[in-house]
Amino acid sequence: MKDAFREKNDYEELSGSWFTNQGQGRRYDHIFASHQIDIENSFYDHQPRVNKLSDHSPLIVELSIR
């Protein structure tokens, strides 16, 4: 299994799904995919958290099956 977010963003993107009061991001939410599935895009959508609809930013992943 591969981490969909890291597959597309490597370790240079430090975005997270939940943030401390000091603004430090944590990756509590993950999506894993088998190696037969291609990851087309992967990102955390921060707008729901910023708008206070949730305390987490949802992880959005676009997949392609070979």
C-alpha positions as CSV (number, residue, x, y, z in Angstrom):
1,M,0.0,0.0,0.0
2,K,1.1,3.5,-0.7
3,D,0.3,6.8,1.0
4,A,-1.7,8.8,-1.6
5,F,-0.7,12.2,-0.2
6,R,3.1,11.4,-0.1
7,E,2.9,9.7,-3.5
8,K,2.0,13.1,-5.1
9,N,3.5,15.6,-2.7
10,D,6.6,13.8,-1.4
11,Y,7.9,15.1,2.0
12,E,8.3,18.7,1.0
13,E,4.6,19.5,1.4
14,L,3.9,19.7,5.1
15,S,0.2,20.3,4.9
16,G,-2.0,18.5,7.4
17,S,-5.5,17.6,8.2
18,W,-5.6,19.0,11.7
19,F,-3.8,22.0,13.2
20,T,-2.7,22.9,16.8
21,N,-3.4,26.3,18.3
22,Q,0.2,27.2,17.3
23,G,-0.6,26.4,13.7
24,Q,1.4,23.2,13.4
25,G,-0.2,20.7,11.0
26,R,-0.6,17.0,11.8
27,R,-1.5,14.4,9.2
28,Y,-4.2,12.4,11.1
29,D,-6.2,11.6,8.0
30,H,-4.7,9.4,5.4
31,I,-5.8,7.5,2.2
32,F,-3.8,4.4,1.2
33,A,-4.0,2.7,-2.2
34,S,-2.6,-0.5,-3.7
35,H,0.2,-0.2,-6.2
36,Q,-2.3,-1.1,-9.0
37,I,-4.1,2.2,-8.5
38,D,-2.5,5.4,-9.9
39,I,-2.8,8.6,-7.8
40,E,-3.7,11.4,-10.1
41,N,-4.0,14.2,-7.5
42,S,-3.9,14.4,-3.7
43,F,-4.4,17.5,-1.4
44,Y,-5.9,18.6,1.8
45,D,-8.9,21.0,1.3
46,H,-8.5,23.6,4.1
47,Q,-11.6,25.7,3.3
48,P,-14.0,23.7,5.4
49,R,-11.7,23.9,8.4
50,V,-11.0,27.6,7.8
51,N,-14.8,28.2,7.6
52,K,-15.2,26.3,10.9
53,L,-17.4,23.6,9.4
54,S,-15.0,21.0,10.8
55,D,-11.8,20.8,12.8
56,H,-10.2,18.7,10.1
57,S,-9.3,19.5,6.5
58,P,-10.5,16.6,4.3
59,L,-8.0,14.8,2.2
60,I,-9.1,14.8,-1.5
61,V,-7.6,12.1,-3.7
62,E,-8.3,11.5,-7.4
63,L,-7.6,7.9,-8.4
64,S,-7.1,6.1,-11.7
65,I,-7.4,2.3,-12.0
66,R,-5.0,0.7,-14.6
